[in-house]
Amino acid sequence: VYLLKENKKSKEFQKTLMDNEQNPEKKRNSEILYAKYCEFEIILNMIGFVDIAALDLFTIMRNLLKARSEWDRRFYAREACMNLYELTNDILEMLGDDKDENHVKRGVNPIVIVINDVNLSLLQNEVRAQFNEFKGEIGAKGRNYSEVRNISVAHKDHDFQTQYDSINKVSWGEVVEDFREFMNMFYYLRLFNKSLTSHYSMKYHQDVKPVLEFVKNYGRKS
């Protein structure tokens, strides 16, 4: 609920920018205020993204472990394959690539925050290294999660035999093993998010909360 409220505040900023489009001075002031909010919004976005991802994975694994038939197990295993594959890439993208190791991105949004704290940067690098290692291990073990995703989950191959072979290759026991390893990495990702939030919370209360009130009143006066 808190994250949804903050997202609503972000939209208020954007509306203020549009309302002030015709007044260059007001527009410039609004853009400065909105820029202050963007950094904290990126942190909130990552926290929300990670929480939804964890809920999805736990739901899939619960259904997998409770499944009674082999087909049910393979169905949920395929869903897990796709989520593990997609989430690994998404999280690495949000954490920034190796060339911009001190950047955290808001999804595919080019807006980034720059981490100047040494300990946070080290933790970020460690988390990213774990996800990169996991991605490499999945390939080395021959899991072919991207193939499963492309042939029998996100897309359905029109060739029956290709699709059936892809489904038949999935080992739900291996998927459970990979899930456990993935959730261990999630612990460190959540630790990073918590540390990042603590680092920026003081800045948020000093800069952003007064800004939100100012924008609110500013819009009324204009």
C-alpha atoms as one frame of an Amber mdcrd trajectory, in Angstrom:
protein
   0.000   0.000   0.000   2.840   2.369   0.872   4.509   1.754  -2.494   1.242
   2.430  -4.336   0.814   5.701  -2.433   4.336   6.757  -3.375   3.629   5.901
  -7.016   0.581   8.184  -6.826   2.818  10.990  -5.553   5.109  10.458  -8.522
   2.166  10.937 -10.858   1.307  14.169  -8.996   4.772  15.453  -9.828   4.359
  14.553 -13.481   0.957  16.261 -13.608   2.493  19.400 -12.085   5.131  19.400
 -14.811   2.443  19.260 -17.509   0.347  21.943 -15.804   3.352  24.264 -15.751
   4.335  23.568 -19.354   3.407  27.060 -20.498   5.337  28.837 -17.752   9.123
  28.309 -18.195  10.014  29.417 -14.659   7.409  27.223 -12.978   8.328  24.329
 -15.256  12.024  24.644 -14.377  11.273  24.690 -10.630   8.975  21.699 -10.955
  11.614  19.729 -12.884  14.184  20.390 -10.148  11.742  19.206  -7.496  10.780
  16.125  -9.478  14.441  15.169  -9.996  14.870  15.054  -6.205  12.066  12.545
  -5.946  13.277  10.260  -8.749  16.151   8.722  -6.811  13.922   7.580  -3.962
  11.311   6.383  -6.437  13.897   4.032  -8.004  14.547   2.456  -4.597  10.805
   2.011  -3.966  10.393   0.485  -7.403  13.125  -2.103  -6.789  11.676  -3.035
  -3.386   8.220  -3.504  -4.905   9.599  -5.467  -7.853  11.541  -7.847  -5.596
   8.546  -8.397  -3.286   6.230  -9.281  -6.183   8.883 -11.592  -7.652   9.291
 -13.411  -4.330   5.518 -13.854  -3.945   5.233 -15.213  -7.486   8.056 -17.715
  -6.974   6.762 -18.916  -3.603   3.286 -19.384  -5.104   4.662 -21.401  -8.023
   6.844 -23.569  -5.767   4.002 -24.193  -3.303   1.819 -25.446  -6.138   4.689
 -27.490  -7.552   5.366 -29.269  -4.260   1.658 -29.922  -3.699   1.042 -31.176
  -7.237  -0.196 -34.772  -7.445   0.330 -35.639 -11.088   3.544 -35.599 -13.095
   1.970 -33.237 -15.642   1.026 -30.774 -12.880   4.619 -30.856 -11.606   6.011
 -30.215 -15.070   3.533 -27.379 -15.616   4.604 -25.502 -12.473   8.243 -26.399
 -13.106   7.995 -24.714 -16.516   6.493 -21.607 -14.903   9.383 -21.595 -12.424
  11.885 -21.945 -15.277  10.501 -18.868 -17.010  10.411 -16.795 -13.802  13.935
 -17.769 -12.763  15.232 -16.918 -16.237  13.379 -13.594 -16.522  14.027 -12.440
 -12.962  17.751 -13.133 -13.150  18.030 -10.892 -16.220  15.680  -8.225 -14.822
  17.506  -7.959 -11.502  20.900  -7.756 -13.203  19.515  -4.972 -15.388  18.233
  -3.068 -12.357  21.516  -3.453 -10.514  23.364  -1.974 -13.494  26.007  -3.615
 -15.628  29.678  -4.008 -14.814  30.576  -0.816 -16.679  28.252   1.226 -14.446
  28.784  -0.740 -11.263  27.708   2.080  -8.949  24.372   2.658 -10.697  20.950
   1.292  -9.798  18.320   1.603 -12.518  14.541   1.780 -12.451  13.784  -1.178
 -14.711  14.370  -0.188 -18.312  14.054   3.468 -17.353  17.362   5.248 -18.132
  17.072   7.258 -14.896  19.651   5.973 -12.396  20.856   6.738  -8.896  24.570
   6.919  -8.225  25.751   5.125  -5.082  28.560   7.037  -3.451  28.722   4.937
  -0.273  31.637   2.464  -0.401  29.953  -0.271   1.666  26.772  -0.060  -0.415
  28.786  -0.294  -3.626  30.602  -3.391  -2.323  27.310  -5.020  -1.351  25.830
  -4.139  -4.733  28.819  -5.711  -6.513  28.515  -8.859  -4.375  24.791  -9.234
  -5.123  25.371  -8.699  -8.837  28.233 -11.209  -8.835  25.970 -13.837  -7.230
  23.243 -13.396  -9.848  25.803 -13.485 -12.661  27.291 -16.657 -11.193  23.826
 -18.217 -10.912  23.120 -17.333 -14.534  26.385 -18.968 -15.605  25.782 -22.086
 -13.503  22.306 -22.568 -14.960  23.834 -22.589 -18.448  26.684 -24.866 -17.389
  24.247 -27.383 -15.897  22.370 -27.455 -19.193  19.073 -26.305 -17.699  18.086
 -24.449 -20.908  15.578 -22.245 -19.107  15.515 -19.798 -22.004  14.599 -22.648
 -24.362  11.789 -23.808 -22.057  10.519 -20.232 -21.870  10.567 -19.739 -25.626
   9.110 -23.113 -26.621   6.575 -24.142 -24.000   5.741 -21.269 -21.611   5.866
 -17.659 -22.846   5.524 -18.911 -26.418   4.144 -22.188 -27.723   6.148 -23.769
 -30.506   3.853 -24.803 -33.362   5.741 -28.052 -33.797   4.202 -30.561 -31.395
   7.300 -32.729 -31.086   9.571 -29.757 -30.286   7.200 -28.544 -27.608   6.724
 -32.007 -26.107  10.480 -32.665 -26.020  11.036 -29.335 -24.257   8.417 -30.196
 -21.628   9.854 -33.668 -21.175  13.352 -32.297 -20.501  12.196 -30.305 -17.476
  13.156 -31.887 -14.171  11.028 -30.483 -11.384  13.583 -31.749  -8.825  16.311
 -29.635 -10.448  13.959 -26.647 -10.544  13.361 -26.933  -6.776  17.139 -27.049
  -6.245  17.648 -23.916  -8.357  14.767 -22.172  -6.590  16.441 -22.682  -3.211
  19.703 -21.255  -4.511  17.858 -18.326  -6.087  16.047 -17.478  -2.837  19.362
 -17.529  -0.947  20.543 -14.797  -3.324  17.272 -12.970  -2.738  18.237 -12.636
   0.924  21.294 -10.571  -0.031  19.267  -8.601  -2.565  16.768  -7.690   0.145
  19.646  -6.794   2.458  20.966  -4.474  -0.257  17.516  -2.914  -0.687  17.207
  -2.394   3.061  20.660  -0.786   3.249  19.904   1.384   0.227  16.616   2.526
   1.778  18.294   3.377   5.082  20.994   5.319   3.257  18.499   7.440   1.335
  15.746   7.720   3.971  17.350  10.707   5.685  17.831  12.423   2.353  14.199
  11.653   1.508  12.843  13.180   4.706  15.078  16.227   4.353  14.484  16.905
   0.665  11.512  15.046  -0.724   8.767  15.292   1.906   8.959  19.104   2.042
   9.037  19.075  -1.744   5.838  17.036  -1.918   4.031  19.556   0.281   5.485
  22.433  -1.698   4.327  20.976  -5.009   0.887  20.391  -3.566   0.528  23.984
  -2.428   2.363  25.286  -5.480  -0.186  23.703  -7.761  -3.079  25.245  -5.842
  -1.589  28.746  -5.944  -0.865  28.505  -9.656
